[in-house]
Amino acid sequence: MTHLIETPRPSRPKRPFFLRRGPMENIATTLIAIGFLMLFQPFLLVLYTYSLVTLLAGTAMFIIVSKFPE
């Protein structure tokens, strides 16, 4: 009977937080939700003014981040 010796694989260095797909997709989704809420609130004009910019930034961020590796 032969015994196989397993050599440990060198572990990949962990990616920084801003290069990980999961957390950044969550941040982009939250940004989209905030923009949506800003668009439909009736109280502050300044929130309404920047709602489209916030929605577009969240959408662009989601599109870019969804291309990151797992």
Biopython code that builds the backbone (N, CA, C, O; Angstrom):
import numpy as np
from Bio.PDB.StructureBuilder import StructureBuilder

atoms = [
    (1, "MET", "N", (0.842, -1.180, 0.000)),
    (1, "MET", "CA", (0.000, 0.000, 0.000)),
    (1, "MET", "C", (0.885, 1.241, 0.000)),
    (1, "MET", "O", (1.795, 1.371, 0.819)),
    (2, "THR", "N", (0.612, 2.124, -0.906)),
    (2, "THR", "CA", (1.435, 3.329, -1.004)),
    (2, "THR", "C", (0.731, 4.477, -0.297)),
    (2, "THR", "O", (-0.497, 4.573, -0.290)),
    (3, "HIS", "N", (1.515, 5.311, 0.275)),
    (3, "HIS", "CA", (0.991, 6.493, 0.955)),
    (3, "HIS", "C", (1.302, 7.722, 0.106)),
    (3, "HIS", "O", (2.443, 7.968, -0.285)),
    (4, "LEU", "N", (0.273, 8.459, -0.153)),
    (4, "LEU", "CA", (0.457, 9.685, -0.925)),
    (4, "LEU", "C", (0.693, 10.840, 0.030)),
    (4, "LEU", "O", (-0.022, 11.014, 1.017)),
    (5, "ILE", "N", (1.676, 11.597, -0.277)),
    (5, "ILE", "CA", (1.964, 12.776, 0.530)),
    (5, "ILE", "C", (1.382, 13.977, -0.198)),
    (5, "ILE", "O", (1.748, 14.285, -1.333)),
    (6, "GLU", "N", (0.480, 14.635, 0.480)),
    (6, "GLU", "CA", (-0.130, 15.818, -0.119)),
    (6, "GLU", "C", (0.697, 17.035, 0.219)),
    (6, "GLU", "O", (0.970, 17.321, 1.384)),
    (7, "THR", "N", (1.081, 17.730, -0.798)),
    (7, "THR", "CA", (1.802, 18.973, -0.563)),
    (7, "THR", "C", (0.790, 20.105, -0.565)),
    (7, "THR", "O", (-0.057, 20.187, -1.455)),
    (8, "PRO", "N", (0.876, 20.963, 0.413)),
    (8, "PRO", "CA", (-0.100, 22.064, 0.456)),
    (8, "PRO", "C", (0.130, 23.030, -0.694)),
    (8, "PRO", "O", (1.262, 23.378, -1.032)),
    (9, "ARG", "N", (-0.970, 23.446, -1.276)),
    (9, "ARG", "CA", (-0.881, 24.435, -2.350)),
    (9, "ARG", "C", (-0.558, 25.791, -1.746)),
    (9, "ARG", "O", (-1.014, 26.117, -0.650)),
    (10, "PRO", "N", (0.210, 26.561, -2.447)),
    (10, "PRO", "CA", (0.432, 27.920, -1.932)),
    (10, "PRO", "C", (-0.886, 28.688, -1.982)),
    (10, "PRO", "O", (-1.544, 28.744, -3.021)),
    (11, "SER", "N", (-1.252, 29.263, -0.879)),
    (11, "SER", "CA", (-2.529, 29.982, -0.841)),
    (11, "SER", "C", (-2.395, 31.315, -1.573)),
    (11, "SER", "O", (-1.376, 32.003, -1.507)),
    (12, "ARG", "N", (-3.461, 31.632, -2.261)),
    (12, "ARG", "CA", (-3.478, 32.907, -2.973)),
    (12, "ARG", "C", (-3.613, 34.030, -1.959)),
    (12, "ARG", "O", (-4.311, 33.878, -0.957)),
    (13, "PRO", "N", (-2.968, 35.131, -2.200)),
    (13, "PRO", "CA", (-3.159, 36.251, -1.278)),
    (13, "PRO", "C", (-4.599, 36.746, -1.371)),
    (13, "PRO", "O", (-5.179, 36.809, -2.455)),
    (14, "LYS", "N", (-5.154, 37.089, -0.240)),
    (14, "LYS", "CA", (-6.534, 37.547, -0.202)),
    (14, "LYS", "C", (-6.643, 38.930, -0.844)),
    (14, "LYS", "O", (-5.830, 39.820, -0.591)),
    (15, "ARG", "N", (-7.660, 39.082, -1.673)),
    (15, "ARG", "CA", (-7.849, 40.356, -2.376)),
    (15, "ARG", "C", (-8.300, 41.430, -1.392)),
    (15, "ARG", "O", (-8.973, 41.134, -0.405)),
    (16, "PRO", "N", (-7.926, 42.673, -1.668)),
    (16, "PRO", "CA", (-8.433, 43.765, -0.830)),
    (16, "PRO", "C", (-9.960, 43.863, -0.942)),
    (16, "PRO", "O", (-10.554, 43.371, -1.901)),
    (17, "PHE", "N", (-10.569, 44.492, 0.030)),
    (17, "PHE", "CA", (-12.030, 44.576, 0.107)),
    (17, "PHE", "C", (-12.628, 45.190, -1.152)),
    (17, "PHE", "O", (-13.663, 44.732, -1.637)),
    (18, "PHE", "N", (-11.985, 46.220, -1.681)),
    (18, "PHE", "CA", (-12.548, 46.921, -2.841)),
    (18, "PHE", "C", (-12.363, 46.166, -4.147)),
    (18, "PHE", "O", (-12.815, 46.637, -5.191)),
    (19, "LEU", "N", (-11.712, 45.010, -4.121)),
    (19, "LEU", "CA", (-11.576, 44.200, -5.328)),
    (19, "LEU", "C", (-12.344, 42.890, -5.240)),
    (19, "LEU", "O", (-12.224, 42.050, -6.132)),
    (20, "ARG", "N", (-13.123, 42.696, -4.197)),
    (20, "ARG", "CA", (-13.919, 41.483, -4.062)),
    (20, "ARG", "C", (-15.301, 41.723, -4.637)),
    (20, "ARG", "O", (-15.894, 42.786, -4.454)),
    (21, "ARG", "N", (-15.797, 40.727, -5.328)),
    (21, "ARG", "CA", (-17.070, 40.883, -6.042)),
    (21, "ARG", "C", (-18.271, 40.981, -5.104)),
    (21, "ARG", "O", (-19.096, 41.882, -5.254)),
    (22, "GLY", "N", (-18.381, 40.083, -4.156)),
    (22, "GLY", "CA", (-19.562, 40.024, -3.289)),
    (22, "GLY", "C", (-19.841, 41.298, -2.519)),
    (22, "GLY", "O", (-20.926, 41.863, -2.652)),
    (23, "PRO", "N", (-18.894, 41.769, -1.714)),
    (23, "PRO", "CA", (-19.163, 42.988, -0.942)),
    (23, "PRO", "C", (-19.415, 44.210, -1.817)),
    (23, "PRO", "O", (-20.253, 45.048, -1.486)),
    (24, "MET", "N", (-18.699, 44.316, -2.928)),
    (24, "MET", "CA", (-18.881, 45.488, -3.782)),
    (24, "MET", "C", (-20.221, 45.460, -4.520)),
    (24, "MET", "O", (-20.809, 46.511, -4.777)),
    (25, "GLU", "N", (-20.709, 44.252, -4.864)),
    (25, "GLU", "CA", (-22.050, 44.171, -5.448)),
    (25, "GLU", "C", (-23.099, 44.610, -4.440)),
    (25, "GLU", "O", (-24.079, 45.262, -4.799)),
    (26, "ASN", "N", (-22.893, 44.249, -3.165)),
    (26, "ASN", "CA", (-23.837, 44.671, -2.127)),
    (26, "ASN", "C", (-23.826, 46.187, -1.959)),
    (26, "ASN", "O", (-24.879, 46.801, -1.780)),
    (27, "ILE", "N", (-22.653, 46.787, -2.015)),
    (27, "ILE", "CA", (-22.558, 48.246, -1.904)),
    (27, "ILE", "C", (-23.233, 48.913, -3.100)),
    (27, "ILE", "O", (-23.942, 49.906, -2.936)),
    (28, "ALA", "N", (-23.019, 48.377, -4.300)),
    (28, "ALA", "CA", (-23.648, 48.951, -5.501)),
    (28, "ALA", "C", (-25.167, 48.827, -5.432)),
    (28, "ALA", "O", (-25.882, 49.758, -5.802)),
    (29, "THR", "N", (-25.662, 47.689, -4.962)),
    (29, "THR", "CA", (-27.104, 47.500, -4.831)),
    (29, "THR", "C", (-27.685, 48.468, -3.804)),
    (29, "THR", "O", (-28.769, 49.015, -4.008)),
    (30, "THR", "N", (-26.974, 48.678, -2.714)),
    (30, "THR", "CA", (-27.427, 49.634, -1.697)),
    (30, "THR", "C", (-27.451, 51.050, -2.268)),
    (30, "THR", "O", (-28.364, 51.824, -1.979)),
    (31, "LEU", "N", (-26.458, 51.384, -3.071)),
    (31, "LEU", "CA", (-26.418, 52.708, -3.697)),
    (31, "LEU", "C", (-27.602, 52.904, -4.647)),
    (31, "LEU", "O", (-28.183, 53.988, -4.704)),
    (32, "ILE", "N", (-27.950, 51.867, -5.382)),
    (32, "ILE", "CA", (-29.116, 51.936, -6.271)),
    (32, "ILE", "C", (-30.392, 52.128, -5.452)),
    (32, "ILE", "O", (-31.253, 52.929, -5.816)),
    (33, "ALA", "N", (-30.510, 51.398, -4.352)),
    (33, "ALA", "CA", (-31.700, 51.525, -3.500)),
    (33, "ALA", "C", (-31.797, 52.918, -2.885)),
    (33, "ALA", "O", (-32.887, 53.483, -2.799)),
    (34, "ILE", "N", (-30.672, 53.471, -2.462)),
    (34, "ILE", "CA", (-30.681, 54.829, -1.904)),
    (34, "ILE", "C", (-31.114, 55.840, -2.968)),
    (34, "ILE", "O", (-31.897, 56.747, -2.683)),
    (35, "GLY", "N", (-30.608, 55.686, -4.186)),
    (35, "GLY", "CA", (-31.019, 56.581, -5.273)),
    (35, "GLY", "C", (-32.499, 56.476, -5.569)),
    (35, "GLY", "O", (-33.160, 57.477, -5.845)),
    (36, "PHE", "N", (-33.018, 55.260, -5.510)),
    (36, "PHE", "CA", (-34.454, 55.052, -5.731)),
    (36, "PHE", "C", (-35.279, 55.746, -4.648)),
    (36, "PHE", "O", (-36.273, 56.408, -4.944)),
    (37, "LEU", "N", (-34.860, 55.591, -3.397)),
    (37, "LEU", "CA", (-35.574, 56.245, -2.296)),
    (37, "LEU", "C", (-35.469, 57.770, -2.401)),
    (37, "LEU", "O", (-36.427, 58.484, -2.106)),
    (38, "MET", "N", (-34.321, 58.253, -2.814)),
    (38, "MET", "CA", (-34.154, 59.698, -2.993)),
    (38, "MET", "C", (-35.089, 60.223, -4.078)),
    (38, "MET", "O", (-35.582, 61.347, -3.984)),
    (39, "LEU", "N", (-35.331, 59.421, -5.093)),
    (39, "LEU", "CA", (-36.181, 59.846, -6.205)),
    (39, "LEU", "C", (-37.638, 59.979, -5.781)),
    (39, "LEU", "O", (-38.348, 60.854, -6.278)),
    (40, "PHE", "N", (-38.094, 59.122, -4.868)),
    (40, "PHE", "CA", (-39.517, 59.089, -4.529)),
    (40, "PHE", "C", (-39.859, 59.682, -3.172)),
    (40, "PHE", "O", (-40.953, 59.451, -2.656)),
    (41, "GLN", "N", (-38.953, 60.432, -2.592)),
    (41, "GLN", "CA", (-39.282, 61.101, -1.328)),
    (41, "GLN", "C", (-39.798, 62.505, -1.644)),
    (41, "GLN", "O", (-39.287, 63.154, -2.557)),
    (42, "PRO", "N", (-40.792, 62.979, -0.911)),
    (42, "PRO", "CA", (-41.406, 64.272, -1.243)),
    (42, "PRO", "C", (-40.920, 65.455, -0.394)),
    (42, "PRO", "O", (-41.524, 66.526, -0.445)),
    (43, "PHE", "N", (-39.846, 65.286, 0.381)),
    (43, "PHE", "CA", (-39.514, 66.298, 1.382)),
    (43, "PHE", "C", (-38.390, 67.244, 0.983)),
    (43, "PHE", "O", (-38.533, 68.459, 1.124)),
    (44, "LEU", "N", (-37.286, 66.721, 0.494)),
    (44, "LEU", "CA", (-36.121, 67.564, 0.228)),
    (44, "LEU", "C", (-35.797, 67.585, -1.263)),
    (44, "LEU", "O", (-35.586, 66.545, -1.887)),
    (45, "LEU", "N", (-35.764, 68.786, -1.812)),
    (45, "LEU", "CA", (-35.479, 68.935, -3.234)),
    (45, "LEU", "C", (-34.044, 68.533, -3.575)),
    (45, "LEU", "O", (-33.784, 68.021, -4.663)),
    (46, "VAL", "N", (-33.116, 68.764, -2.648)),
    (46, "VAL", "CA", (-31.719, 68.429, -2.919)),
    (46, "VAL", "C", (-31.536, 66.917, -3.079)),
    (46, "VAL", "O", (-30.719, 66.483, -3.891)),
    (47, "LEU", "N", (-32.279, 66.112, -2.324)),
    (47, "LEU", "CA", (-32.205, 64.655, -2.488)),
    (47, "LEU", "C", (-32.764, 64.247, -3.847)),
    (47, "LEU", "O", (-32.206, 63.385, -4.526)),
    (48, "TYR", "N", (-33.862, 64.868, -4.231)),
    (48, "TYR", "CA", (-34.446, 64.574, -5.539)),
    (48, "TYR", "C", (-33.488, 64.967, -6.666)),
    (48, "TYR", "O", (-33.383, 64.274, -7.677)),
    (49, "THR", "N", (-32.796, 66.086, -6.475)),
    (49, "THR", "CA", (-31.884, 66.586, -7.497)),
    (49, "THR", "C", (-30.757, 65.595, -7.782)),
    (49, "THR", "O", (-30.383, 65.394, -8.938)),
    (50, "TYR", "N", (-30.215, 64.978, -6.734)),
    (50, "TYR", "CA", (-29.085, 64.068, -6.903)),
    (50, "TYR", "C", (-29.486, 62.600, -7.009)),
    (50, "TYR", "O", (-28.619, 61.725, -7.023)),
    (51, "SER", "N", (-30.767, 62.322, -7.083)),
    (51, "SER", "CA", (-31.208, 60.930, -7.124)),
    (51, "SER", "C", (-30.792, 60.224, -8.415)),
    (51, "SER", "O", (-30.362, 59.072, -8.373)),
    (52, "LEU", "N", (-30.912, 60.889, -9.541)),
    (52, "LEU", "CA", (-30.548, 60.256, -10.805)),
    (52, "LEU", "C", (-29.044, 59.987, -10.875)),
    (52, "LEU", "O", (-28.618, 58.944, -11.371)),
    (53, "VAL", "N", (-28.252, 60.922, -10.381)),
    (53, "VAL", "CA", (-26.800, 60.727, -10.355)),
    (53, "VAL", "C", (-26.449, 59.528, -9.478)),
    (53, "VAL", "O", (-25.578, 58.731, -9.828)),
    (54, "THR", "N", (-27.130, 59.402, -8.340)),
    (54, "THR", "CA", (-26.877, 58.283, -7.433)),
    (54, "THR", "C", (-27.285, 56.963, -8.077)),
    (54, "THR", "O", (-26.559, 55.973, -7.983)),
    (55, "LEU", "N", (-28.437, 56.947, -8.727)),
    (55, "LEU", "CA", (-28.872, 55.731, -9.427)),
    (55, "LEU", "C", (-27.889, 55.329, -10.529)),
    (55, "LEU", "O", (-27.535, 54.157, -10.657)),
    (56, "LEU", "N", (-27.460, 56.293, -11.310)),
    (56, "LEU", "CA", (-26.520, 55.996, -12.394)),
    (56, "LEU", "C", (-25.170, 55.527, -11.865)),
    (56, "LEU", "O", (-24.561, 54.626, -12.441)),
    (57, "ALA", "N", (-24.697, 56.126, -10.780)),
    (57, "ALA", "CA", (-23.420, 55.708, -10.191)),
    (57, "ALA", "C", (-23.516, 54.277, -9.662)),
    (57, "ALA", "O", (-22.602, 53.476, -9.855)),
    (58, "GLY", "N", (-24.623, 53.963, -8.996)),
    (58, "GLY", "CA", (-24.811, 52.595, -8.494)),
    (58, "GLY", "C", (-24.923, 51.581, -9.619)),
    (58, "GLY", "O", (-24.385, 50.479, -9.518)),
    (59, "THR", "N", (-25.616, 51.943, -10.686)),
    (59, "THR", "CA", (-25.766, 51.033, -11.823)),
    (59, "THR", "C", (-24.431, 50.805, -12.528)),
    (59, "THR", "O", (-24.086, 49.671, -12.861)),
    (60, "ALA", "N", (-23.688, 51.875, -12.754)),
    (60, "ALA", "CA", (-22.375, 51.739, -13.394)),
    (60, "ALA", "C", (-21.432, 50.915, -12.520)),
    (60, "ALA", "O", (-20.683, 50.075, -13.017)),
    (61, "MET", "N", (-21.479, 51.166, -11.221)),
    (61, "MET", "CA", (-20.634, 50.407, -10.300)),
    (61, "MET", "C", (-20.996, 48.932, -10.332)),
    (61, "MET", "O", (-20.108, 48.079, -10.330)),
    (62, "PHE", "N", (-22.294, 48.616, -10.363)),
    (62, "PHE", "CA", (-22.721, 47.217, -10.395)),
    (62, "PHE", "C", (-22.259, 46.538, -11.683)),
    (62, "PHE", "O", (-21.809, 45.393, -11.652)),
    (63, "ILE", "N", (-22.364, 47.229, -12.801)),
    (63, "ILE", "CA", (-21.937, 46.647, -14.080)),
    (63, "ILE", "C", (-20.439, 46.349, -14.058)),
    (63, "ILE", "O", (-20.008, 45.287, -14.508)),
    (64, "ILE", "N", (-19.654, 47.276, -13.540)),
    (64, "ILE", "CA", (-18.203, 47.082, -13.496)),
    (64, "ILE", "C", (-17.835, 45.979, -12.511)),
    (64, "ILE", "O", (-17.026, 45.106, -12.826)),
    (65, "VAL", "N", (-18.423, 46.016, -11.324)),
    (65, "VAL", "CA", (-18.065, 45.044, -10.272)),
    (65, "VAL", "C", (-18.515, 43.637, -10.635)),
    (65, "VAL", "O", (-17.885, 42.668, -10.211)),
    (66, "SER", "N", (-19.578, 43.500, -11.401)),
    (66, "SER", "CA", (-20.052, 42.159, -11.750)),
    (66, "SER", "C", (-19.073, 41.432, -12.669)),
    (66, "SER", "O", (-19.206, 40.227, -12.879)),
    (67, "LYS", "N", (-18.092, 42.147, -13.219)),
    (67, "LYS", "CA", (-17.058, 41.519, -14.053)),
    (67, "LYS", "C", (-15.874, 41.011, -13.227)),
    (67, "LYS", "O", (-15.022, 40.295, -13.752)),
    (68, "PHE", "N", (-15.808, 41.373, -11.937)),
    (68, "PHE", "CA", (-14.710, 40.931, -11.076)),
    (68, "PHE", "C", (-14.786, 39.420, -10.887)),
    (68, "PHE", "O", (-15.872, 38.845, -10.964)),
    (69, "PRO", "N", (-13.646, 38.768, -10.639)),
    (69, "PRO", "CA", (-13.684, 37.327, -10.349)),
    (69, "PRO", "C", (-14.275, 37.077, -8.964)),
    (69, "PRO", "O", (-14.274, 37.960, -8.107)),
    (70, "GLU", "N", (-14.767, 35.891, -8.765)),
    (70, "GLU", "CA", (-15.400, 35.531, -7.478)),
    (70, "GLU", "C", (-14.437, 35.665, -6.364)),
    (70, "GLU", "O", (-14.786, 35.408, -5.212)),
]
sb = StructureBuilder()
sb.init_structure("model")
sb.init_model(0)
sb.init_chain("A")
sb.init_seg("    ")
for serial, (resi, resn, name, xyz) in enumerate(atoms, 1):
    if name == "N":
        sb.init_residue(resn, " ", resi, " ")
    sb.init_atom(name, np.array(xyz, "f"), 0.0, 1.0, " ", f" {name:<3s}", serial, name[0])
structure = sb.get_structure()
